[in-house]
Amino acid sequence: MQLIVMLLDMDYFFAQVEERENPLLAGKPLMVCIFSGRGELGGVVSTCNYAARALGVHSGMPIAFAKKKAPEGAFLKADFEKYNKASEAVMGIVGAHAKTVEQASIDEAYADITQECNGDFKKAAKIAQEIKKEILKQEKLTCSVGIGENKLIAKMAAGEKKPDGLTVVKQGEAAAFLGPMPVGKLFGVGKKTEEKLHALGIKTIGELAKKEEGLLKENFGNSFGHYLFEASKGVDEEEVREREEPAQVSKVASFPEDTNNREEIAKMVATLAQGVHEKLCEGGLEFRQVTFIGILEGLQTHTKSKTQEKHSQSGELLKSVAQELAAGFGLGGKKMRRAGVRVGMLQKKQEGVEEEGGKKKGKVAQGEAKKQAQKKKAQGNARETKAKTQKGADAAGGQKSLSDF
């Protein structure tokens, strides 16, 4: 049966939630911001609506710059509790239509809908339309959906007709779909990679697809070179998998003033590491990878990472590694504006878990089982509600409707 993957991407999510809460904001430039506390305009734009984007505002832009481009716009402090609540509701709707859902971020989710649509792209489009309608009806929010034969194609398709779009790329259409696109639009290709590809005479994804793998590995390394070779042809073998733990945990903060004082940086890193450690303990998680994030004046962002041999939840280890990475971070004669600590390669803490007859024991295992049961119950209730609603509509003569801070 033909694999069919859907990616649902909420449109300008944070800003759209704010518009929903205050309809007077709709149509006006709206910026949802992460304020640093360094003056009234210190911080960055997390996301913005399309009215603001039309004026040149974009995510990651300093608030002071955005204020110059949209002086009459609304600048709101990000309310993540509100956005998480909306996200949970949206993910519940998606989960009622698909058994396998992988939440990629607060506003994105992949779903393997192969079984639900029986490998039929037309039926897949109808499922996507129904999901979009339910999200709009229940949450008053729009989203864009991409459907393809794998996660990469679904991801690329979702960005084609924003906002409130639906793009279906059927089996065998990947080359025609991707070929004309600028090479910079290929998922995973950043500005520096795009510039390097341009220097090699590669302007479109179609041109990239014609290059030998050896050439790409020579210029971009074995791993990323292989990715470019495969992705340019629409090849992606990564499965849609449910994530029980977050992919990473991080904390970022601004210095009171830009600094190159190593003691101040080390002190900030210790504070950030402590905050990350608290999050890990709350979630019962262990880490293997530690990353230091340095944002310099001019907003150039650089990272340094280190991967441990074993998973750990040690706060001392986390602080020690983070400070080691920060100490080796080259400032290049510039001052640092913001710093961050991130941990990745996470897993549930394994203490108290034993194997007996193939079954897990201990609080962690019990918590996982309870979480899975609650999730299945919630999705089952949603499916049951959907079925009852549809049955009532049919009985009444109604027509069936299957219609990225």
C-alpha positions as CSV (number, residue, x, y, z in Angstrom):
1,M,0.0,0.0,0.0
2,Q,1.3,3.5,-0.9
3,L,2.6,5.4,2.1
4,I,0.8,8.7,2.6
5,V,2.0,11.3,5.0
6,M,0.4,14.6,6.0
7,L,2.0,17.6,7.6
8,L,-0.2,20.1,9.4
9,D,1.3,23.5,10.0
10,M,-0.6,26.1,11.9
11,D,-0.6,29.6,10.2
12,Y,1.4,32.3,12.1
13,F,0.3,30.4,15.2
14,F,1.1,32.6,18.2
15,A,-0.1,35.8,16.4
16,Q,-3.3,34.0,15.1
17,V,-4.1,32.9,18.6
18,E,-3.8,36.5,19.8
19,E,-6.1,37.6,17.0
20,R,-8.6,35.0,18.0
21,E,-8.6,36.3,21.6
22,N,-8.8,39.9,20.4
23,P,-10.5,40.2,17.0
24,L,-9.7,44.0,16.9
25,L,-6.1,43.0,16.2
26,A,-7.0,41.1,13.0
27,G,-5.8,42.9,9.9
28,K,-3.4,45.1,11.8
29,P,0.4,44.5,12.1
30,L,0.8,42.2,15.1
31,M,4.1,41.1,16.6
32,V,4.4,38.4,19.3
33,C,7.6,39.1,21.1
34,I,10.2,37.7,23.5
35,F,11.1,40.7,25.6
36,S,14.6,40.7,27.1
37,G,14.1,43.3,29.8
38,R,16.8,45.5,28.2
39,G,14.7,48.6,27.8
40,E,11.2,48.9,26.3
41,L,12.2,47.5,22.9
42,G,14.8,45.0,24.0
43,G,14.2,41.5,22.6
44,V,13.1,39.8,19.4
45,V,10.0,39.0,17.4
46,S,8.9,35.4,17.9
47,T,6.3,35.5,15.1
48,C,4.1,38.0,13.4
49,N,0.9,38.1,11.2
50,Y,0.8,38.6,7.5
51,A,0.0,42.3,7.8
52,A,3.4,42.8,9.6
53,R,5.2,40.6,7.2
54,A,4.0,42.8,4.3
55,L,5.9,45.6,6.0
56,G,9.1,43.6,6.2
57,V,8.9,42.2,9.7
58,H,9.9,38.6,10.3
59,S,10.6,36.1,13.1
60,G,13.9,36.7,14.8
61,M,14.0,40.4,14.0
62,P,15.0,42.7,17.0
63,I,11.9,44.4,18.3
64,A,13.5,47.8,17.8
65,F,13.9,47.1,14.1
66,A,10.3,45.8,13.8
67,K,9.1,49.0,15.5
68,K,10.6,51.1,12.8
69,K,9.0,49.0,10.1
70,A,5.6,48.8,11.8
71,P,5.4,51.9,14.1
72,E,1.6,51.5,14.5
73,G,1.6,47.8,15.1
74,A,0.8,45.9,18.2
75,F,3.7,44.3,20.1
76,L,2.5,41.6,22.6
77,K,4.4,39.6,25.1
78,A,4.4,35.9,24.2
79,D,1.9,33.8,26.3
80,F,3.1,30.2,26.0
81,E,0.5,28.8,28.4
82,K,-2.2,30.1,26.0
83,Y,-0.4,28.8,22.9
84,N,0.2,25.3,24.5
85,K,-3.4,25.0,25.4
86,A,-4.4,25.8,21.8
87,S,-1.8,23.4,20.5
88,E,-3.1,20.5,22.7
89,A,-6.6,21.1,21.3
90,V,-5.4,21.0,17.7
91,M,-3.2,17.9,18.2
92,G,-6.3,16.2,19.7
93,I,-8.2,16.9,16.6
94,V,-5.4,15.5,14.4
95,G,-5.2,12.4,16.7
96,A,-8.9,11.7,16.2
97,H,-8.3,11.2,12.5
98,A,-4.9,9.4,12.5
99,K,-3.5,6.6,14.7
100,T,0.1,7.7,14.2
101,V,0.9,11.3,14.9
102,E,4.3,12.9,15.4
103,Q,4.2,16.4,16.9
104,A,7.2,18.1,15.4
105,S,6.7,21.4,17.3
106,I,4.1,23.4,19.1
107,D,2.4,24.2,15.8
108,E,3.4,21.3,13.5
109,A,2.5,17.7,13.3
110,Y,3.1,14.8,10.9
111,A,0.5,12.1,10.5
112,D,0.8,8.8,8.7
113,I,-2.7,8.4,7.2
114,T,-1.9,5.5,5.0
115,Q,-4.4,3.2,6.7
116,E,-7.1,5.8,7.1
117,C,-7.2,6.6,3.4
118,N,-6.2,3.2,2.2
119,G,-3.3,4.6,0.2
120,D,-5.5,6.8,-1.8
121,F,-4.4,10.5,-2.2
122,K,-7.9,11.7,-3.0
123,K,-9.2,10.2,0.2
124,A,-6.2,11.7,2.0
125,A,-7.1,15.2,0.8
126,K,-10.7,14.7,2.1
127,I,-9.3,13.7,5.5
128,A,-7.1,16.8,5.5
129,Q,-10.1,19.0,4.6
130,E,-12.1,17.6,7.4
131,I,-9.3,18.2,9.9
132,K,-9.0,21.8,8.7
133,K,-12.7,22.4,9.0
134,E,-12.8,20.9,12.5
135,I,-9.9,23.1,13.7
136,L,-11.5,26.2,12.2
137,K,-14.9,25.3,13.8
138,Q,-13.6,24.3,17.2
139,E,-10.5,26.5,17.6
140,K,-11.2,29.4,15.2
141,L,-7.8,28.9,13.7
142,T,-6.5,28.1,10.2
143,C,-3.7,25.8,9.2
144,S,-1.9,24.7,6.0
145,V,-1.5,21.1,5.1
146,G,0.8,19.2,2.8
147,I,0.3,15.6,1.7
148,G,3.0,13.5,0.0
149,E,4.6,10.1,-0.1
150,N,7.0,10.9,2.7
151,K,7.7,13.4,5.4
152,L,10.0,15.6,3.3
153,I,7.4,16.0,0.5
154,A,4.6,16.7,3.0
155,K,6.8,19.3,4.7
156,M,7.6,21.1,1.4
157,A,4.0,20.9,0.2
158,A,2.6,22.4,3.4
159,G,4.5,25.7,2.7
160,E,3.2,26.1,-0.8
161,K,-0.2,27.7,-0.2
162,K,0.0,29.5,3.1
163,P,-2.2,30.6,4.8
164,D,-5.1,28.1,4.9
165,G,-3.7,26.0,2.1
166,L,-3.8,22.4,1.1
167,T,-1.3,20.9,-1.4
168,V,-1.2,17.3,-2.5
169,V,1.9,15.8,-4.2
170,K,1.0,12.4,-5.5
171,Q,3.4,9.5,-6.0
172,G,5.6,10.2,-9.0
173,E,5.1,13.9,-8.9
174,A,7.9,14.9,-6.6
175,A,10.4,15.7,-9.3
176,A,8.0,18.0,-11.1
177,F,7.0,19.6,-7.8
178,L,10.5,20.2,-6.4
179,G,12.4,20.8,-9.6
180,P,11.6,24.4,-10.3
181,M,11.9,25.6,-6.7
182,P,14.9,27.7,-5.7
183,V,17.5,25.5,-4.0
184,G,17.2,27.6,-0.8
185,K,13.6,26.3,-0.3
186,L,14.8,22.7,0.1
187,F,14.2,21.7,3.8
188,G,17.5,21.8,5.6
189,V,19.2,24.3,3.3
190,G,20.2,27.4,5.1
191,K,21.6,30.7,3.8
192,K,25.3,29.6,3.9
193,T,24.5,26.3,2.1
194,E,22.5,28.1,-0.4
195,E,25.3,30.5,-1.1
196,K,27.7,27.6,-1.5
197,L,25.3,25.8,-3.9
198,H,25.0,29.0,-5.9
199,A,28.8,29.2,-6.2
200,L,28.7,25.7,-7.6
201,G,26.2,26.9,-10.2
202,I,23.2,25.2,-8.6
203,K,20.2,27.5,-8.5
204,T,17.2,25.1,-8.4
205,I,16.4,21.9,-6.6
206,G,16.1,20.3,-10.1
207,E,19.7,21.3,-10.9
208,L,20.8,19.9,-7.5
209,A,19.1,16.6,-8.3
210,K,21.3,16.2,-11.4
211,K,24.6,16.4,-9.5
212,E,26.7,13.4,-8.6
213,E,26.6,12.3,-4.9
214,G,30.4,12.4,-4.8
215,L,30.5,16.1,-5.7
216,L,28.0,16.9,-2.9
217,K,29.9,14.9,-0.3
218,E,33.1,16.6,-1.3
219,N,31.7,20.0,-0.8
220,F,29.3,19.4,2.1
221,G,30.6,16.3,3.9
222,N,29.4,12.7,3.7
223,S,26.3,13.0,5.8
224,F,24.9,16.3,4.6
225,G,26.1,15.6,1.0
226,H,24.1,12.4,1.0
227,Y,21.1,14.2,2.4
228,L,21.2,16.8,-0.4
229,F,21.6,14.0,-3.0
230,E,18.5,12.2,-1.7
231,A,16.3,15.1,-0.7
232,S,16.7,16.9,-4.0
233,K,15.0,13.8,-5.6
234,G,12.2,13.8,-3.0
235,V,13.6,10.7,-1.2
236,D,13.0,10.5,2.6
237,E,12.8,7.1,4.4
238,E,12.2,8.6,7.9
239,E,9.1,7.1,9.5
240,V,6.3,9.1,11.3
241,R,6.8,8.2,15.0
242,E,5.0,9.3,18.1
243,R,7.2,11.3,20.4
244,E,6.7,10.8,24.1
245,E,9.5,13.1,25.2
246,P,10.5,16.5,23.8
247,A,13.4,16.5,21.3
248,Q,15.3,19.1,23.4
249,V,15.1,21.4,26.4
250,S,16.7,24.9,26.3
251,K,16.8,28.2,28.0
252,V,18.1,31.5,26.5
253,A,18.5,34.9,28.2
254,S,19.9,38.3,27.4
255,F,22.7,40.1,29.2
256,P,21.9,43.4,30.8
257,E,24.5,44.9,28.4
258,D,26.5,43.3,25.6
259,T,29.6,41.8,27.1
260,N,32.9,40.0,26.4
261,N,33.6,39.4,30.1
262,R,34.1,35.7,30.5
263,E,33.1,35.7,34.2
264,E,29.8,37.3,33.4
265,I,29.2,34.8,30.6
266,A,30.1,31.8,32.9
267,K,27.8,33.1,35.5
268,M,24.9,33.4,33.0
269,V,25.6,29.9,31.7
270,A,25.4,28.5,35.3
271,T,22.1,30.1,35.8
272,L,20.8,28.9,32.4
273,A,22.1,25.3,33.1
274,Q,20.2,25.3,36.4
275,G,17.0,26.3,34.7
276,V,17.4,23.6,32.1
277,H,18.2,21.0,34.8
278,E,15.0,22.0,36.7
279,K,13.0,21.3,33.5
280,L,14.7,17.9,33.1
281,C,13.9,16.9,36.6
282,E,10.2,18.1,36.2
283,G,10.0,15.9,33.1
284,G,11.9,13.0,34.5
285,L,14.4,13.2,31.6
286,E,18.1,12.5,31.0
287,F,20.3,14.1,28.4
288,R,23.4,13.1,26.4
289,Q,24.1,16.2,24.3
290,V,24.8,19.7,25.7
291,T,24.9,22.7,23.4
292,F,26.0,26.3,24.2
293,I,24.3,29.0,22.1
294,G,26.0,32.4,21.7
295,I,24.2,35.3,20.1
296,L,26.6,38.2,19.4
297,E,26.0,41.9,18.8
298,G,24.7,42.1,15.3
299,L,22.6,39.0,16.1
300,Q,25.0,36.4,14.6
301,T,24.2,33.1,16.3
302,H,26.7,30.3,16.8
303,T,26.6,27.0,18.7
304,K,29.0,24.5,20.2
305,S,27.9,21.0,21.3
306,K,29.3,18.0,23.1
307,T,27.8,14.6,23.4
308,Q,28.4,12.4,26.4
309,E,28.9,8.6,26.3
310,K,26.0,7.9,28.6
311,H,22.7,9.6,29.5
312,S,22.6,11.6,32.7
313,Q,20.4,13.9,34.8
314,S,23.3,15.4,36.7
315,G,23.0,19.2,37.1
316,E,26.7,19.5,37.9
317,L,27.7,17.7,34.7
318,L,25.3,19.8,32.7
319,K,26.7,23.1,34.2
320,S,30.3,21.9,33.8
321,V,30.0,20.9,30.1
322,A,28.0,24.1,29.3
323,Q,30.6,26.3,30.9
324,E,33.4,24.4,29.2
325,L,31.7,25.0,25.8
326,A,31.2,28.7,26.6
327,A,34.8,29.1,27.6
328,G,35.9,27.7,24.3
329,F,33.5,29.9,22.4
330,G,35.3,32.4,20.1
331,L,33.9,35.9,20.3
332,G,36.0,37.1,17.3
333,G,36.4,40.5,18.9
334,K,32.7,41.0,19.4
335,K,30.5,41.2,22.5
336,M,27.8,38.7,23.4
337,R,24.2,39.8,23.6
338,R,22.4,36.6,24.5
339,A,23.4,33.2,25.7
340,G,21.6,29.8,25.8
341,V,22.0,26.3,27.0
342,R,20.3,23.4,25.3
343,V,20.2,19.7,26.0
344,G,19.3,17.0,23.5
345,M,19.2,13.3,22.8
346,L,16.8,12.9,25.7
347,Q,15.2,9.9,27.3
348,K,13.1,9.1,30.3
349,K,15.2,8.6,33.5
350,Q,15.8,4.9,33.9
351,E,16.1,4.5,37.7
352,G,13.5,2.3,39.2
353,V,12.8,0.4,36.0
354,E,13.3,-3.3,36.0
355,E,12.6,-6.0,33.4
356,E,10.5,-8.9,34.5
357,G,8.9,-11.2,32.0
358,G,9.3,-8.6,29.3
359,K,7.3,-6.0,31.3
360,K,8.6,-2.8,32.8
361,K,8.3,-2.1,36.5
362,G,8.7,1.1,38.6
363,K,7.2,4.6,38.7
364,V,8.6,5.6,35.3
365,A,7.0,2.6,33.5
366,Q,3.8,3.1,35.4
367,G,3.8,6.8,34.4
368,E,4.4,5.9,30.8
369,A,1.6,3.3,30.8
370,K,-0.8,5.8,32.4
371,K,0.1,8.4,29.9
372,Q,-0.4,6.1,26.9
373,A,-3.8,4.9,28.4
374,Q,-5.0,8.5,28.8
375,K,-3.9,9.4,25.3
376,K,-5.7,6.5,23.7
377,K,-8.8,7.2,25.7
378,A,-8.8,10.8,24.6
379,Q,-8.3,9.9,21.0
380,G,-10.9,7.2,21.3
381,N,-13.5,9.6,22.7
382,A,-12.7,12.1,20.0
383,R,-13.3,9.4,17.3
384,E,-16.5,8.3,19.0
385,T,-17.8,11.8,19.1
386,K,-16.9,12.2,15.5
387,A,-18.7,9.0,14.6
388,K,-21.8,10.0,16.5
389,T,-21.9,13.4,14.9
390,Q,-21.5,11.9,11.5
391,K,-24.2,9.3,12.2
392,G,-26.6,12.0,13.3
393,A,-25.9,14.0,10.2
394,D,-26.6,11.0,7.9
395,A,-29.8,10.2,9.8
396,A,-31.0,13.8,9.2
397,G,-30.3,13.5,5.5
398,G,-27.1,15.4,5.8
399,Q,-24.3,14.7,3.3
400,K,-21.2,12.9,4.5
401,S,-18.2,15.1,4.8
402,L,-14.7,13.7,4.8
403,S,-13.8,16.7,3.3
404,D,8.3,26.2,12.2
405,F,11.8,32.1,18.3
